[in-house]
Amino acid sequence: RRPADTEIDWKAYMQEVEGFANGTLDYTQLKGDTGPLVYPAGFVYIFLGLYHVTARGSDIRLAQYLFAGLYLLNLLLVFRIYCRTNKVPPYVFFFMCCASYRIHSIFVLRLFNDPVAMAILFLAINLFLEDHWSWGCLLFSLAVSVKMNILLFAPGLLFLLLQRFGLLGCIPKLCVCALLQVVLGLPFLLVNPVGYLMRSFDLGRQFQFKWTVNWRFLPEEVFQNRVFHAALLLAHLAGLGLFALHRWHRSYAGQLGSCCGITPPASCVCPLNASAWIVFILFSSNFLGVCCSRSLHYQFYVWYFHTLPYLLWCTPTTKLAHMPKVLLLGVIELCWNTYPSTVCSSISLHICHGLILLQLWYGTAPTLVSHTPPPSRKPTATSKKAQ
């Protein structure tokens, strides 16, 4: 038997798309028991399909089977990314598959839209690794249209596009992303464009303190304070700027450049292959956003759970360092399984995030190649007889 609260979000999703199924195109009129619809148009189309397949949302068991299939597909896409990078030891995949009660709940029990967005995102990353950038940008934009958390990967993607195609060359790729958003939202934009943009891309939305996982140790008035939100935004932008200037660019740009016809800097040692460099930039971009998030709810764990092993093992690892990294994964899992969150669990989560950030910063520091000329050999002394 399912607990009574496990169906809350699924029923709200079905109520929100039911209005669209009945012909409502004013986005401000699409609502559910949990409040107004706050996701972009791609969410509406995908869950409208689930609405019809599951007999207007009543066949929850069928929906759970479909999400179980989505879970397996998501793992396949993630494993394919990890195989291309060849950085994570195989035994870590066991923890990714079997050791997360929270992830299984998010996918199969609670039926959130976050797993749908992340599965599409991982498909887009696979396309990036295959050098299909236009198709990858199309899928990336589709993932954004399901849930906006995918935008946390956007700074890293923009950096990659600029490195790969240059300023003018990346404009068509950005147009692909923008055009899909316009096409998907067109029925709603024609009726109430302001209402659609304000509801589906509301970056200033307030979160309820009772659901926060990461800021439980703060007083509620601080949690809701706009100054605190602005400080987190500045910290996020500063982190992105530092990584772009000192880690993304210097450490690995040469390796990707060698695969794209660009001459790599002679002073750079590139410890990762091109695929690993792409994944490092995208995953670290998202992780910086998660660390500076105004609030993390329990379903948000899926935003970065499958990226954590790579973030931990992409840096050089000694034999003695494997166990602390596994322990770090375990502590993060424990923090996300603590319900409701506590002061201890939220502080522990920030400590774990901080340790990962420190490892990424110091573990990916560029190594300069020494160009000191070899010592010159002294001419052999000639004997007096030879003279």
N, C-alpha and C positions, 0 to 999 in steps of 0.2 A: 504493500500500500504506500502511496505517495503521501508525504505530509501535506497538510492543507495549503501551505504557503508556496509550494513548488510550482503551482500553476498560475500564480498571480501575473507574472510578466507575459506568459504565453497568452492568457486570456486578454490582457490589455493589448497585445500586438494584434490579435484577431479582431478586437473591437475597433482598433484604429484603421485597419485595412478594410474592414467591412463597410465603413463609410465611403471609401473610394469605390468599392465594388457596387455600391448603391448609387453611384454617380456624383458624389461630392468631390468637387475639384478645388474648393477653397481650403487651403491647408490648415487654416486656423480652426476649421470645423471638424477636423479629424481628431478624435479624442478616445481615451479609454479610461478604465477605472483608476489607473495610476496617474492620469493627467493628460495633457495635450501631446500630440505626436511631435517628437523633437528630433527625428532622424530624416536624412535626405530621401529623395524619391526612390533610389535603388532599393532601399529597405521595403518600401511599399510594394514594389513589383515582385520582389522575391517572396515576401511573406503573403502576398495575395495568391501566389501560386500554391504555397503551403495551405492557405485558407481553403482553396478549392479541393486540393488533394485530400485533406483531412476532414472532409465533410463540414466545412465552415468552422474548422478548429475544434470540433468535438472529439475527433479520434486522436487523442493525445498519444496513445500507444504507437500508432503509425508514425506520428511526428517524431517520437523518440527513436524509432528504428531508422528513420531518415537521418536524424542527427547522429546516430551511431555510425552510419555510413560516412557522414561528413567528417566525423572524428577520425576514422581510418584513413580517409583521403587526406586529411590534414597531416596526419603522421607520415604518410607516404611522401607528401610534398616537402615536409621538413627534413626527412631522412635523405631525400635526394639532394637538398641543399647542403647538408652536412657531408655527404659523400663527395660532393664536388670540392669542398674546402679541405677535407682530410686533416682536420685539426683535433677533433674530439675523440677520445678513446671509446671503443665500442661498448664497454660495460655501462657507460653513462646513459645509453639509450634505454636501458632497463628502467632507470629512474624516470625517464621521460614518459615511458609507456605505462608503467604500473604503479608508480609511487605517489601519484597525486590524486587524492580523493576530490579535491576542490575542482580540478580540471574536468574530471569525469562528470561531476555534478553540473558544471557550467554547460558542457556539451549535451549530455544525454538526459539529464534530469530536469534542468531548468529551462532549456531550449532558448537561450539568449541569442540576440543577434550578433554579439561580439565574435563567436566562433565563425559565423558566416563571413564576416568581414576579414578575419584573419586568414581563413582558408584561401580566399581570393587573393589576398596580399601575398601569401607564400607562393601561389601560382604565378603571380606577377614577378616575384623575385627569381623563380626558376626561368622565366622567359628572359630576364635581364642576364642571367648567367649563360644563356644560350645565344646572347647577343641579338635578341629580338626586342629592341628597345621600344619600338612603336607599339607593338602588341602588349609589351609589359606596362607601358604607360596607360594604355587603354584599360587593362585589368586593374592597375593601381587606382585609377579614377573610379572604376566600378566599386572597388572596396571602400573608397571614401564615401561613395553614395549610399553605402549600407550603414556605416558609422564613422564619425569624424575622427576617432582616435587614430585612424590610419595616417592622418596628417602629421603625426609625430615622426613618421618616416620621411616626410616630404623634404626637410632640409638636407638630409643625406642624399636623397634622390636628385635634388637640384644640383648638389655638388658633383655627383657622378655625371650628370648630363653635361655640365659645364666642362668637366675634365675630358669627357669622351667626344663631345661634338663642338665645343666652343660656344661663345655667346650667341652667335647667329644660328648655329646648327641646332641648339637645343630649343629654339622657339617653336618649330613644328611639333616637337614632342609635347611641349607645354600646351600647345593648341589642341592636341589630341585629348589631353586631360580635361581642358576647359570645355571643349565641344561636347564631350559625353555628358558632362554635368548639365549643360544647357538642354541637350536632347532629352535626357531623363526627366528633367524638371519642367519641360515645356508645357505640358497640360496644366500644371499648377501655376506656372509663371504667367500664362495667358489670362488666368482668372484673377489671381491676387499675388502679383510678384513680390510685393513687400512682405506680405504675410508668409509666403513660402521661404524667403531668404531669412527672415527673422526667426522662424520656427526651426528650420532644418539646419541652419548654420549659426546658431546662437552661442557665441563664444563666451558670453558673460553670464551664462546660466548658473544659478546658485545651487549648491549641493547641500543635502541634509546632513547635519553633524552625526546623527545616530548611525549612519551607514559607513562613515569613513573608516578605512583600515590604517591609513598612514599618519593621520594627524590627531589621534585620540588623546595624546598627551597635552594638547593645547586647550586653553579655555575656548568655549564655543564662540564668544564674542571676537576672539582673535581669528578663529577659523573662518568666520564670516566677514572679516574686515577686508575692505577693498585694498588697503595699503599692503596687507599680507599677500594678497593675490598679485599685486604689482611687483612686489619683491620676488616672488617665485618666478614671474615672467622674466624679470631682469636676470635672475640666476640662470634660467633656462637659456636665454639668448647669449649670456656670457659663456656658458658651458659649450654651446654650439660653436661660438666664435673661436674659443681656445682649441677645441678639437679640430676644427677645420683648418686652422692656421698651423698647428703644431703636431697633430697626430694624423689626421686624414691626409693632409697634403704632403708633408715631408717624408713620412715613413713608407707610404705604399704607392704614391702616385706614379713613381717610376715603373713599377711592375705592371700596372694597368697600361701605362703609356707604351710599354714595349709590345703589348698585345694590340695596340690601336695605331701603330705607326708613328708614335711620338717618341723622341729620343729621351730616355730616362736620365735624370741628373746623375753625374758621375760620382757625386758624393753620397749617394743614398744606397744603403743596403736594404733589399726588399725581402723580408723573411716570409711573406705570404704570397701565394700565387694570386692571379687576377681575380678568380672567383672568391677567394678568401678576403681579398681587399674590398670587393663590392659588398659582401655580406657584413664585414666588420663595420663599414660606414653606415649601412642601413640599420643594423641592429644597435649600434652605439647611439645613433641619432634618436631612435625610439626610446632607448634606455634613459638617455638624458631627460627626455620629456616625461617619462614615468617618474623619475626621481624628483622632478619639480612640479608634479601634478598637484592641483589644488585639492583634489580628493581622489582616493582610490576606493572604489566599491568592490565587493567580492567578485563580481563577474569580470572586473578589469584585470584579474590575474592572468587571463588568457592573452592579454595584450603583449606580455613579454615572457611568459613561462617557457615557451619553446625556444626562445633566444638565449636564455640564461646559460645553458651548457657551453654554447659557443663563446659568449662573453667571458666565461671563466677559463676556458681552455685555449683561446686563440693566442694567448701570450705564452712565451716559453715556460714550461712546467717541469720541475724536477720530480723525481720519484716520491720524495717526501711531501710534496705539495699537493698530491692528488687527494689525499684524505681530507685536508682542510677545505678543499673546494667542494667535495661531496657533502661535508658537514655544513657548509654555507648554504647549499641547496636545501638541505634538511631543515635548517633554521627558517629559511624563507617560507618553505612549505608549512611549517608549524605556525608561523605568523599569520598566513592566509587561512589556516584552518581554525584559528581562534575566533569563536563567535559567541557574543559580540567582541569586538576588538577591545584590547585593554591598553593602558599606558605602557606596560612592559612589551606587549606584542608590537605596538606601533614604533616604539623606540628601537626595538631589535630589528625591525624591518629597515629603518633608516640606517642603522649601523651596517647591516649587510649590504645595502645599496652603496653606502660610502666606501666599504672595502672593495667592492667590485669596481667602482669608479677609480679608486687609487690604483688598483691593479691594471686597469685599462690605460691609465695615464703613464704610469712608470714602466709597465710591461711592453708598451709599444713605442717607447722613446726611440727616435731615429739614431741609428748607429752610423757614424761617419767613417768612411773608409780612409785610412791613412795613406797619404801620397808622399811620404818621406822617401827620398831616393835611397837606394841601397848604398851602403858604404863602399866607397871606391877602393879598389884593390891597389896596394902599392906595387909599383914595378919591382920585379925581382932584381935583387942586386946581382950585378954581373961580376964575375971574377976578373981579377986583373989579367989573367991569361987570356980570357975571352976578349978583354979590351985590346 
